[in-house]
Amino acid sequence: MGFDKVLHFWACFVACFLAGFVSPVTGIAFACGLAIGKETGDYFNPNSSGYVGDLLADAVGIIAAVIARWFIC
């Protein structure tokens, strides 16, 4: 697991957690859109590539944020 995966986790965790103050569905949708948009951009960028591992790290971050909001809020 590289540092890149840690960044993916925390970016989606923070995005989902903060947008979740609007509503839980908004938080999940915003973070999923962020993750899918990033990987789609990477896939079509000739200097980069999209990775399933990055999406997995994003998904774990989103799930962790939903669980954290459930316990905290």
PyMOL Python script that loads the backbone (N, CA, C, O; Angstrom):
from pymol import cmd

cmd.read_pdbstr("""\
ATOM      1  N   MET A   1       0.851  -1.177   0.000  1.00  0.00           N
ATOM      2  CA  MET A   1       0.000   0.000   0.000  1.00  0.00           C
ATOM      3  C   MET A   1       0.892   1.234   0.000  1.00  0.00           C
ATOM      4  O   MET A   1       1.686   1.435   0.919  1.00  0.00           O
ATOM      5  N   GLY A   2       0.759   2.050  -1.027  1.00  0.00           N
ATOM      6  CA  GLY A   2       1.574   3.239  -1.150  1.00  0.00           C
ATOM      7  C   GLY A   2       0.937   4.456  -0.509  1.00  0.00           C
ATOM      8  O   GLY A   2      -0.226   4.446  -0.104  1.00  0.00           O
ATOM      9  N   PHE A   3       1.735   5.497  -0.433  1.00  0.00           N
ATOM     10  CA  PHE A   3       1.255   6.751   0.146  1.00  0.00           C
ATOM     11  C   PHE A   3       0.095   7.320  -0.664  1.00  0.00           C
ATOM     12  O   PHE A   3      -0.777   7.995  -0.117  1.00  0.00           O
ATOM     13  N   ASP A   4       0.084   7.047  -1.969  1.00  0.00           N
ATOM     14  CA  ASP A   4      -1.004   7.500  -2.832  1.00  0.00           C
ATOM     15  C   ASP A   4      -2.349   6.958  -2.361  1.00  0.00           C
ATOM     16  O   ASP A   4      -3.354   7.668  -2.400  1.00  0.00           O
ATOM     17  N   LYS A   5      -2.371   5.717  -1.921  1.00  0.00           N
ATOM     18  CA  LYS A   5      -3.624   5.116  -1.442  1.00  0.00           C
ATOM     19  C   LYS A   5      -4.091   5.781  -0.155  1.00  0.00           C
ATOM     20  O   LYS A   5      -5.291   5.938   0.072  1.00  0.00           O
ATOM     21  N   VAL A   6      -3.146   6.165   0.679  1.00  0.00           N
ATOM     22  CA  VAL A   6      -3.480   6.875   1.921  1.00  0.00           C
ATOM     23  C   VAL A   6      -4.119   8.225   1.586  1.00  0.00           C
ATOM     24  O   VAL A   6      -5.092   8.634   2.221  1.00  0.00           O
ATOM     25  N   LEU A   7      -3.569   8.906   0.594  1.00  0.00           N
ATOM     26  CA  LEU A   7      -4.145  10.186   0.174  1.00  0.00           C
ATOM     27  C   LEU A   7      -5.550  10.002  -0.401  1.00  0.00           C
ATOM     28  O   LEU A   7      -6.442  10.808  -0.138  1.00  0.00           O
ATOM     29  N   HIS A   8      -5.741   8.950  -1.178  1.00  0.00           N
ATOM     30  CA  HIS A   8      -7.076   8.670  -1.717  1.00  0.00           C
ATOM     31  C   HIS A   8      -8.064   8.421  -0.579  1.00  0.00           C
ATOM     32  O   HIS A   8      -9.179   8.940  -0.588  1.00  0.00           O
ATOM     33  N   PHE A   9      -7.643   7.625   0.396  1.00  0.00           N
ATOM     34  CA  PHE A   9      -8.503   7.333   1.546  1.00  0.00           C
ATOM     35  C   PHE A   9      -8.924   8.627   2.241  1.00  0.00           C
ATOM     36  O   PHE A   9     -10.113   8.870   2.449  1.00  0.00           O
ATOM     37  N   TRP A  10      -7.934   9.461   2.600  1.00  0.00           N
ATOM     38  CA  TRP A  10      -8.242  10.661   3.378  1.00  0.00           C
ATOM     39  C   TRP A  10      -9.009  11.700   2.574  1.00  0.00           C
ATOM     40  O   TRP A  10      -9.855  12.403   3.128  1.00  0.00           O
ATOM     41  N   ALA A  11      -8.735  11.811   1.289  1.00  0.00           N
ATOM     42  CA  ALA A  11      -9.479  12.775   0.459  1.00  0.00           C
ATOM     43  C   ALA A  11     -10.963  12.410   0.430  1.00  0.00           C
ATOM     44  O   ALA A  11     -11.821  13.277   0.592  1.00  0.00           O
ATOM     45  N   CYS A  12     -11.259  11.139   0.227  1.00  0.00           N
ATOM     46  CA  CYS A  12     -12.662  10.726   0.183  1.00  0.00           C
ATOM     47  C   CYS A  12     -13.298  10.727   1.569  1.00  0.00           C
ATOM     48  O   CYS A  12     -14.480  11.041   1.709  1.00  0.00           O
ATOM     49  N   PHE A  13     -12.527  10.380   2.584  1.00  0.00           N
ATOM     50  CA  PHE A  13     -13.048  10.428   3.947  1.00  0.00           C
ATOM     51  C   PHE A  13     -13.487  11.854   4.293  1.00  0.00           C
ATOM     52  O   PHE A  13     -14.611  12.071   4.745  1.00  0.00           O
ATOM     53  N   VAL A  14     -12.598  12.814   4.078  1.00  0.00           N
ATOM     54  CA  VAL A  14     -12.904  14.207   4.412  1.00  0.00           C
ATOM     55  C   VAL A  14     -14.060  14.740   3.567  1.00  0.00           C
ATOM     56  O   VAL A  14     -14.956  15.407   4.084  1.00  0.00           O
ATOM     57  N   ALA A  15     -14.037  14.443   2.265  1.00  0.00           N
ATOM     58  CA  ALA A  15     -15.105  14.924   1.380  1.00  0.00           C
ATOM     59  C   ALA A  15     -16.455  14.366   1.812  1.00  0.00           C
ATOM     60  O   ALA A  15     -17.436  15.105   1.895  1.00  0.00           O
ATOM     61  N   CYS A  16     -16.507  13.075   2.085  1.00  0.00           N
ATOM     62  CA  CYS A  16     -17.761  12.447   2.491  1.00  0.00           C
ATOM     63  C   CYS A  16     -18.211  12.938   3.863  1.00  0.00           C
ATOM     64  O   CYS A  16     -19.393  13.218   4.065  1.00  0.00           O
ATOM     65  N   PHE A  17     -17.284  13.042   4.795  1.00  0.00           N
ATOM     66  CA  PHE A  17     -17.628  13.463   6.155  1.00  0.00           C
ATOM     67  C   PHE A  17     -18.180  14.886   6.162  1.00  0.00           C
ATOM     68  O   PHE A  17     -19.208  15.151   6.784  1.00  0.00           O
ATOM     69  N   LEU A  18     -17.498  15.803   5.470  1.00  0.00           N
ATOM     70  CA  LEU A  18     -17.937  17.199   5.473  1.00  0.00           C
ATOM     71  C   LEU A  18     -19.210  17.415   4.668  1.00  0.00           C
ATOM     72  O   LEU A  18     -20.110  18.128   5.112  1.00  0.00           O
ATOM     73  N   ALA A  19     -19.293  16.808   3.490  1.00  0.00           N
ATOM     74  CA  ALA A  19     -20.511  16.952   2.685  1.00  0.00           C
ATOM     75  C   ALA A  19     -21.681  16.234   3.347  1.00  0.00           C
ATOM     76  O   ALA A  19     -22.840  16.532   3.055  1.00  0.00           O
ATOM     77  N   GLY A  20     -21.387  15.296   4.231  1.00  0.00           N
ATOM     78  CA  GLY A  20     -22.435  14.597   4.954  1.00  0.00           C
ATOM     79  C   GLY A  20     -23.205  15.476   5.918  1.00  0.00           C
ATOM     80  O   GLY A  20     -24.266  15.076   6.398  1.00  0.00           O
ATOM     81  N   PHE A  21     -22.698  16.666   6.216  1.00  0.00           N
ATOM     82  CA  PHE A  21     -23.450  17.596   7.054  1.00  0.00           C
ATOM     83  C   PHE A  21     -24.690  18.094   6.325  1.00  0.00           C
ATOM     84  O   PHE A  21     -25.676  18.467   6.961  1.00  0.00           O
ATOM     85  N   VAL A  22     -24.649  18.103   4.991  1.00  0.00           N
ATOM     86  CA  VAL A  22     -25.839  18.455   4.212  1.00  0.00           C
ATOM     87  C   VAL A  22     -26.836  17.308   4.328  1.00  0.00           C
ATOM     88  O   VAL A  22     -27.976  17.509   4.748  1.00  0.00           O
ATOM     89  N   SER A  23     -26.413  16.132   3.963  1.00  0.00           N
ATOM     90  CA  SER A  23     -27.165  14.889   4.175  1.00  0.00           C
ATOM     91  C   SER A  23     -26.220  13.728   3.915  1.00  0.00           C
ATOM     92  O   SER A  23     -25.247  13.883   3.177  1.00  0.00           O
ATOM     93  N   PRO A  24     -26.483  12.575   4.501  1.00  0.00           N
ATOM     94  CA  PRO A  24     -25.599  11.431   4.266  1.00  0.00           C
ATOM     95  C   PRO A  24     -25.503  11.044   2.792  1.00  0.00           C
ATOM     96  O   PRO A  24     -24.428  10.691   2.308  1.00  0.00           O
ATOM     97  N   VAL A  25     -26.610  11.109   2.091  1.00  0.00           N
ATOM     98  CA  VAL A  25     -26.606  10.758   0.673  1.00  0.00           C
ATOM     99  C   VAL A  25     -25.764  11.752  -0.115  1.00  0.00           C
ATOM    100  O   VAL A  25     -25.048  11.361  -1.036  1.00  0.00           O
ATOM    101  N   THR A  26     -25.840  13.018   0.232  1.00  0.00           N
ATOM    102  CA  THR A  26     -25.030  14.032  -0.437  1.00  0.00           C
ATOM    103  C   THR A  26     -23.557  13.767  -0.209  1.00  0.00           C
ATOM    104  O   THR A  26     -22.758  13.890  -1.138  1.00  0.00           O
ATOM    105  N   GLY A  27     -23.185  13.409   0.994  1.00  0.00           N
ATOM    106  CA  GLY A  27     -21.789  13.115   1.296  1.00  0.00           C
ATOM    107  C   GLY A  27     -21.263  11.941   0.497  1.00  0.00           C
ATOM    108  O   GLY A  27     -20.166  11.998  -0.057  1.00  0.00           O
ATOM    109  N   ILE A  28     -22.044  10.883   0.440  1.00  0.00           N
ATOM    110  CA  ILE A  28     -21.628   9.697  -0.316  1.00  0.00           C
ATOM    111  C   ILE A  28     -21.557  10.013  -1.807  1.00  0.00           C
ATOM    112  O   ILE A  28     -20.591   9.640  -2.473  1.00  0.00           O
ATOM    113  N   ALA A  29     -22.563  10.693  -2.333  1.00  0.00           N
ATOM    114  CA  ALA A  29     -22.589  11.026  -3.764  1.00  0.00           C
ATOM    115  C   ALA A  29     -21.437  11.951  -4.140  1.00  0.00           C
ATOM    116  O   ALA A  29     -20.806  11.761  -5.179  1.00  0.00           O
ATOM    117  N   PHE A  30     -21.161  12.937  -3.315  1.00  0.00           N
ATOM    118  CA  PHE A  30     -20.074  13.874  -3.598  1.00  0.00           C
ATOM    119  C   PHE A  30     -18.733  13.158  -3.611  1.00  0.00           C
ATOM    120  O   PHE A  30     -17.933  13.359  -4.525  1.00  0.00           O
ATOM    121  N   ALA A  31     -18.482  12.336  -2.621  1.00  0.00           N
ATOM    122  CA  ALA A  31     -17.201  11.624  -2.539  1.00  0.00           C
ATOM    123  C   ALA A  31     -17.057  10.595  -3.669  1.00  0.00           C
ATOM    124  O   ALA A  31     -15.968  10.433  -4.218  1.00  0.00           O
ATOM    125  N   CYS A  32     -18.134   9.910  -4.015  1.00  0.00           N
ATOM    126  CA  CYS A  32     -18.085   8.969  -5.134  1.00  0.00           C
ATOM    127  C   CYS A  32     -17.813   9.694  -6.443  1.00  0.00           C
ATOM    128  O   CYS A  32     -17.019   9.230  -7.261  1.00  0.00           O
ATOM    129  N   GLY A  33     -18.466  10.823  -6.638  1.00  0.00           N
ATOM    130  CA  GLY A  33     -18.217  11.618  -7.850  1.00  0.00           C
ATOM    131  C   GLY A  33     -16.786  12.108  -7.918  1.00  0.00           C
ATOM    132  O   GLY A  33     -16.173  12.115  -8.985  1.00  0.00           O
ATOM    133  N   LEU A  34     -16.263  12.511  -6.789  1.00  0.00           N
ATOM    134  CA  LEU A  34     -14.873  12.954  -6.719  1.00  0.00           C
ATOM    135  C   LEU A  34     -13.922  11.820  -7.087  1.00  0.00           C
ATOM    136  O   LEU A  34     -12.993  12.015  -7.872  1.00  0.00           O
ATOM    137  N   ALA A  35     -14.149  10.651  -6.530  1.00  0.00           N
ATOM    138  CA  ALA A  35     -13.285   9.491  -6.782  1.00  0.00           C
ATOM    139  C   ALA A  35     -13.371   9.025  -8.232  1.00  0.00           C
ATOM    140  O   ALA A  35     -12.347   8.802  -8.878  1.00  0.00           O
ATOM    141  N   ILE A  36     -14.576   8.881  -8.737  1.00  0.00           N
ATOM    142  CA  ILE A  36     -14.756   8.415 -10.108  1.00  0.00           C
ATOM    143  C   ILE A  36     -14.240   9.447 -11.103  1.00  0.00           C
ATOM    144  O   ILE A  36     -13.631   9.091 -12.111  1.00  0.00           O
ATOM    145  N   GLY A  37     -14.478  10.709 -10.824  1.00  0.00           N
ATOM    146  CA  GLY A  37     -13.970  11.771 -11.703  1.00  0.00           C
ATOM    147  C   GLY A  37     -12.454  11.792 -11.755  1.00  0.00           C
ATOM    148  O   GLY A  37     -11.870  11.963 -12.825  1.00  0.00           O
ATOM    149  N   LYS A  38     -11.817  11.621 -10.618  1.00  0.00           N
ATOM    150  CA  LYS A  38     -10.349  11.602 -10.566  1.00  0.00           C
ATOM    151  C   LYS A  38      -9.782  10.429 -11.347  1.00  0.00           C
ATOM    152  O   LYS A  38      -8.846  10.596 -12.129  1.00  0.00           O
ATOM    153  N   GLU A  39     -10.337   9.256 -11.142  1.00  0.00           N
ATOM    154  CA  GLU A  39      -9.821   8.077 -11.835  1.00  0.00           C
ATOM    155  C   GLU A  39     -10.148   8.103 -13.327  1.00  0.00           C
ATOM    156  O   GLU A  39      -9.360   7.611 -14.135  1.00  0.00           O
ATOM    157  N   THR A  40     -11.277   8.660 -13.702  1.00  0.00           N
ATOM    158  CA  THR A  40     -11.605   8.806 -15.121  1.00  0.00           C
ATOM    159  C   THR A  40     -10.626   9.763 -15.785  1.00  0.00           C
ATOM    160  O   THR A  40     -10.149   9.503 -16.890  1.00  0.00           O
ATOM    161  N   GLY A  41     -10.330  10.861 -15.116  1.00  0.00           N
ATOM    162  CA  GLY A  41      -9.336  11.800 -15.638  1.00  0.00           C
ATOM    163  C   GLY A  41      -7.968  11.162 -15.772  1.00  0.00           C
ATOM    164  O   GLY A  41      -7.266  11.387 -16.757  1.00  0.00           O
ATOM    165  N   ASP A  42      -7.588  10.367 -14.782  1.00  0.00           N
ATOM    166  CA  ASP A  42      -6.297   9.663 -14.845  1.00  0.00           C
ATOM    167  C   ASP A  42      -6.264   8.654 -15.990  1.00  0.00           C
ATOM    168  O   ASP A  42      -5.238   8.497 -16.652  1.00  0.00           O
ATOM    169  N   TYR A  43      -7.372   7.978 -16.221  1.00  0.00           N
ATOM    170  CA  TYR A  43      -7.442   6.969 -17.274  1.00  0.00           C
ATOM    171  C   TYR A  43      -7.214   7.596 -18.654  1.00  0.00           C
ATOM    172  O   TYR A  43      -6.530   7.014 -19.496  1.00  0.00           O
ATOM    173  N   PHE A  44      -7.785   8.780 -18.883  1.00  0.00           N
ATOM    174  CA  PHE A  44      -7.666   9.428 -20.185  1.00  0.00           C
ATOM    175  C   PHE A  44      -6.443  10.327 -20.303  1.00  0.00           C
ATOM    176  O   PHE A  44      -6.201  10.890 -21.371  1.00  0.00           O
ATOM    177  N   ASN A  45      -5.676  10.474 -19.250  1.00  0.00           N
ATOM    178  CA  ASN A  45      -4.455  11.270 -19.276  1.00  0.00           C
ATOM    179  C   ASN A  45      -3.301  10.370 -19.736  1.00  0.00           C
ATOM    180  O   ASN A  45      -3.041   9.343 -19.109  1.00  0.00           O
ATOM    181  N   PRO A  46      -2.607  10.737 -20.821  1.00  0.00           N
ATOM    182  CA  PRO A  46      -1.536   9.868 -21.294  1.00  0.00           C
ATOM    183  C   PRO A  46      -0.345   9.775 -20.334  1.00  0.00           C
ATOM    184  O   PRO A  46       0.461   8.852 -20.451  1.00  0.00           O
ATOM    185  N   ASN A  47      -0.219  10.700 -19.400  1.00  0.00           N
ATOM    186  CA  ASN A  47       0.881  10.686 -18.434  1.00  0.00           C
ATOM    187  C   ASN A  47       0.521   9.990 -17.131  1.00  0.00           C
ATOM    188  O   ASN A  47       1.325   9.964 -16.199  1.00  0.00           O
ATOM    189  N   SER A  48      -0.668   9.431 -17.057  1.00  0.00           N
ATOM    190  CA  SER A  48      -1.128   8.790 -15.827  1.00  0.00           C
ATOM    191  C   SER A  48      -1.985   7.591 -16.213  1.00  0.00           C
ATOM    192  O   SER A  48      -2.173   7.306 -17.395  1.00  0.00           O
ATOM    193  N   SER A  49      -2.489   6.911 -15.233  1.00  0.00           N
ATOM    194  CA  SER A  49      -3.407   5.806 -15.502  1.00  0.00           C
ATOM    195  C   SER A  49      -4.321   5.620 -14.303  1.00  0.00           C
ATOM    196  O   SER A  49      -3.930   5.876 -13.164  1.00  0.00           O
ATOM    197  N   GLY A  50      -5.535   5.175 -14.568  1.00  0.00           N
ATOM    198  CA  GLY A  50      -6.479   4.915 -13.498  1.00  0.00           C
ATOM    199  C   GLY A  50      -6.241   3.535 -12.914  1.00  0.00           C
ATOM    200  O   GLY A  50      -5.936   2.591 -13.642  1.00  0.00           O
ATOM    201  N   TYR A  51      -6.377   3.420 -11.633  1.00  0.00           N
ATOM    202  CA  TYR A  51      -6.134   2.150 -10.951  1.00  0.00           C
ATOM    203  C   TYR A  51      -7.339   1.737 -10.129  1.00  0.00           C
ATOM    204  O   TYR A  51      -7.976   2.566  -9.478  1.00  0.00           O
ATOM    205  N   VAL A  52      -7.644   0.455 -10.164  1.00  0.00           N
ATOM    206  CA  VAL A  52      -8.727  -0.083  -9.353  1.00  0.00           C
ATOM    207  C   VAL A  52      -8.372   0.048  -7.871  1.00  0.00           C
ATOM    208  O   VAL A  52      -9.251   0.270  -7.038  1.00  0.00           O
ATOM    209  N   GLY A  53      -7.089  -0.089  -7.542  1.00  0.00           N
ATOM    210  CA  GLY A  53      -6.654   0.049  -6.152  1.00  0.00           C
ATOM    211  C   GLY A  53      -6.958   1.421  -5.582  1.00  0.00           C
ATOM    212  O   GLY A  53      -7.283   1.553  -4.402  1.00  0.00           O
ATOM    213  N   ASP A  54      -6.852   2.443  -6.421  1.00  0.00           N
ATOM    214  CA  ASP A  54      -7.192   3.797  -5.971  1.00  0.00           C
ATOM    215  C   ASP A  54      -8.682   3.899  -5.657  1.00  0.00           C
ATOM    216  O   ASP A  54      -9.074   4.494  -4.653  1.00  0.00           O
ATOM    217  N   LEU A  55      -9.505   3.315  -6.522  1.00  0.00           N
ATOM    218  CA  LEU A  55     -10.948   3.323  -6.268  1.00  0.00           C
ATOM    219  C   LEU A  55     -11.296   2.537  -5.010  1.00  0.00           C
ATOM    220  O   LEU A  55     -12.218   2.899  -4.280  1.00  0.00           O
ATOM    221  N   LEU A  56     -10.567   1.478  -4.762  1.00  0.00           N
ATOM    222  CA  LEU A  56     -10.797   0.700  -3.536  1.00  0.00           C
ATOM    223  C   LEU A  56     -10.444   1.535  -2.306  1.00  0.00           C
ATOM    224  O   LEU A  56     -11.183   1.525  -1.321  1.00  0.00           O
ATOM    225  N   ALA A  57      -9.332   2.249  -2.353  1.00  0.00           N
ATOM    226  CA  ALA A  57      -8.953   3.124  -1.240  1.00  0.00           C
ATOM    227  C   ALA A  57      -9.986   4.234  -1.056  1.00  0.00           C
ATOM    228  O   ALA A  57     -10.303   4.608   0.074  1.00  0.00           O
ATOM    229  N   ASP A  58     -10.508   4.759  -2.157  1.00  0.00           N
ATOM    230  CA  ASP A  58     -11.572   5.773  -2.088  1.00  0.00           C
ATOM    231  C   ASP A  58     -12.813   5.203  -1.408  1.00  0.00           C
ATOM    232  O   ASP A  58     -13.407   5.848  -0.544  1.00  0.00           O
ATOM    233  N   ALA A  59     -13.200   3.987  -1.804  1.00  0.00           N
ATOM    234  CA  ALA A  59     -14.393   3.356  -1.239  1.00  0.00           C
ATOM    235  C   ALA A  59     -14.235   3.101   0.261  1.00  0.00           C
ATOM    236  O   ALA A  59     -15.176   3.294   1.030  1.00  0.00           O
ATOM    237  N   VAL A  60     -13.056   2.673   0.668  1.00  0.00           N
ATOM    238  CA  VAL A  60     -12.803   2.435   2.098  1.00  0.00           C
ATOM    239  C   VAL A  60     -12.896   3.759   2.868  1.00  0.00           C
ATOM    240  O   VAL A  60     -13.424   3.798   3.979  1.00  0.00           O
ATOM    241  N   GLY A  61     -12.386   4.829   2.279  1.00  0.00           N
ATOM    242  CA  GLY A  61     -12.489   6.147   2.912  1.00  0.00           C
ATOM    243  C   GLY A  61     -13.928   6.602   3.065  1.00  0.00           C
ATOM    244  O   GLY A  61     -14.299   7.167   4.093  1.00  0.00           O
ATOM    245  N   ILE A  62     -14.735   6.359   2.050  1.00  0.00           N
ATOM    246  CA  ILE A  62     -16.151   6.737   2.106  1.00  0.00           C
ATOM    247  C   ILE A  62     -16.875   5.914   3.171  1.00  0.00           C
ATOM    248  O   ILE A  62     -17.652   6.457   3.957  1.00  0.00           O
ATOM    249  N   ILE A  63     -16.623   4.623   3.196  1.00  0.00           N
ATOM    250  CA  ILE A  63     -17.263   3.765   4.200  1.00  0.00           C
ATOM    251  C   ILE A  63     -16.840   4.171   5.605  1.00  0.00           C
ATOM    252  O   ILE A  63     -17.667   4.202   6.516  1.00  0.00           O
ATOM    253  N   ALA A  64     -15.569   4.480   5.788  1.00  0.00           N
ATOM    254  CA  ALA A  64     -15.084   4.911   7.104  1.00  0.00           C
ATOM    255  C   ALA A  64     -15.743   6.221   7.531  1.00  0.00           C
ATOM    256  O   ALA A  64     -16.068   6.401   8.704  1.00  0.00           O
ATOM    257  N   ALA A  65     -15.939   7.129   6.583  1.00  0.00           N
ATOM    258  CA  ALA A  65     -16.584   8.411   6.911  1.00  0.00           C
ATOM    259  C   ALA A  65     -18.038   8.206   7.300  1.00  0.00           C
ATOM    260  O   ALA A  65     -18.528   8.845   8.231  1.00  0.00           O
ATOM    261  N   VAL A  66     -18.727   7.324   6.598  1.00  0.00           N
ATOM    262  CA  VAL A  66     -20.128   7.045   6.943  1.00  0.00           C
ATOM    263  C   VAL A  66     -20.213   6.451   8.345  1.00  0.00           C
ATOM    264  O   VAL A  66     -21.081   6.830   9.131  1.00  0.00           O
ATOM    265  N   ILE A  67     -19.318   5.526   8.659  1.00  0.00           N
ATOM    266  CA  ILE A  67     -19.303   4.922   9.994  1.00  0.00           C
ATOM    267  C   ILE A  67     -18.941   5.966  11.054  1.00  0.00           C
ATOM    268  O   ILE A  67     -19.555   5.998  12.120  1.00  0.00           O
ATOM    269  N   ALA A  68     -17.961   6.812  10.775  1.00  0.00           N
ATOM    270  CA  ALA A  68     -17.563   7.848  11.726  1.00  0.00           C
ATOM    271  C   ALA A  68     -18.702   8.828  11.985  1.00  0.00           C
ATOM    272  O   ALA A  68     -18.949   9.209  13.129  1.00  0.00           O
ATOM    273  N   ARG A  69     -19.398   9.239  10.917  1.00  0.00           N
ATOM    274  CA  ARG A  69     -20.530  10.163  11.107  1.00  0.00           C
ATOM    275  C   ARG A  69     -21.643   9.496  11.894  1.00  0.00           C
ATOM    276  O   ARG A  69     -22.327  10.148  12.684  1.00  0.00           O
ATOM    277  N   TRP A  70     -21.828   8.200  11.684  1.00  0.00           N
ATOM    278  CA  TRP A  70     -22.879   7.481  12.395  1.00  0.00           C
ATOM    279  C   TRP A  70     -22.593   7.462  13.888  1.00  0.00           C
ATOM    280  O   TRP A  70     -23.512   7.600  14.695  1.00  0.00           O
ATOM    281  N   PHE A  71     -21.328   7.291  14.266  1.00  0.00           N
ATOM    282  CA  PHE A  71     -20.965   7.269  15.682  1.00  0.00           C
ATOM    283  C   PHE A  71     -20.899   8.656  16.295  1.00  0.00           C
ATOM    284  O   PHE A  71     -21.241   8.830  17.465  1.00  0.00           O
ATOM    285  N   ILE A  72     -20.465   9.651  15.523  1.00  0.00           N
ATOM    286  CA  ILE A  72     -20.256  10.993  16.064  1.00  0.00           C
ATOM    287  C   ILE A  72     -21.541  11.823  16.064  1.00  0.00           C
ATOM    288  O   ILE A  72     -21.842  12.508  17.041  1.00  0.00           O
ATOM    289  N   CYS A  73     -22.288  11.760  14.980  1.00  0.00           N
ATOM    290  CA  CYS A  73     -23.448  12.656  14.839  1.00  0.00           C
ATOM    291  C   CYS A  73     -24.729  11.985  15.212  1.00  0.00           C
ATOM    292  O   CYS A  73     -25.791  12.604  15.148  1.00  0.00           O
TER     293      CYS A  73
END
""", "prot")
cmd.dss("prot")
cmd.show_as("cartoon", "prot")
cmd.util.cbc("prot")
cmd.orient("prot")
